[in-house]
Amino acid sequence: MKIDILTIFPEMFDGFLKTSIIKRAIENKKVKIKIHDIRKYSKDPHKKVDDYGYGGGKGMVLMPEPIFEAVDDIKTKDSKILLMTPQGIPYKQKTAYDLASQTHLIIICGHYEGFDERIRSLADIEISIGDYILTGGELPSMVITDSVVRLLEGVIDEESHLNDSFNNNLLDYPVYTKPVEYRGMKVPEVLLSGHHENIKKYRKEEALKKTRVRRPDLLEGDKNE
């Protein structure tokens, strides 16, 4: 897979690309990730990419021309273009799986007050990671990238993500490690029993219980699908 991210703050991705699973996935050639500075596509002598919005109002608006030029430069017939915006569809694990099946993702990071409305015409999908406002789309683009890359074949053990929260509309079951007892809190006996069927049953029951208490909406199904 190839992922191209368009941003006006490329330096924000330095640590992200050099850490943990993302770093290993790149080194093992499971994914190619390239950060593009939108300013390089500006025709303004000062590399300006934003201006005041027509009709008044506070805040600066990203201009369409540099972003269109950037997309034209890197887009292929296999590209799927994502626009990070709080007005997009809520991001779900199902969407992560859908994106992980793609060959090429282009992620556009908005910033400032927003982006020229015409930029929406570029997007195949608009995505929001939650009902709150951030200063830009850089952090959401990292969230999307991380959640997608870990699903790629050979990046992590498949069983690890098959048992993640939100698969089958359930939160993940509780997990424990050493020591067996800590400050009076003990690991459930069933996990120490070595009885695989009982452990499987326990985990399913606990996942259901946790979901019912913390996220009962998941058990009602996703009404947005």
Secondary structure as UniProt FT lines:
FT   STRAND          2..7
FT   HELIX           10..13
FT   HELIX           14..17
FT   HELIX           20..27
FT   TURN            28..29
FT   STRAND          32..37
FT   HELIX           38..41
FT   TURN            45..46
FT   STRAND          50..52
FT   TURN            54..55
FT   STRAND          60..62
FT   HELIX           64..74
FT   TURN            77..78
FT   STRAND          79..90
FT   HELIX           93..100
FT   STRAND          104..109
FT   TURN            112..113
FT   STRAND          114..115
FT   HELIX           117..122
FT   STRAND          125..128
FT   HELIX           138..149
FT   TURN            150..151
FT   TURN            153..155
FT   HELIX           158..162
FT   TURN            165..166
FT   HELIX           167..169
FT   STRAND          181..182
FT   TURN            183..184
FT   STRAND          185..186
FT   HELIX           189..192
FT   HELIX           196..214
FT   HELIX           216..219
FT   TURN            223..224
//
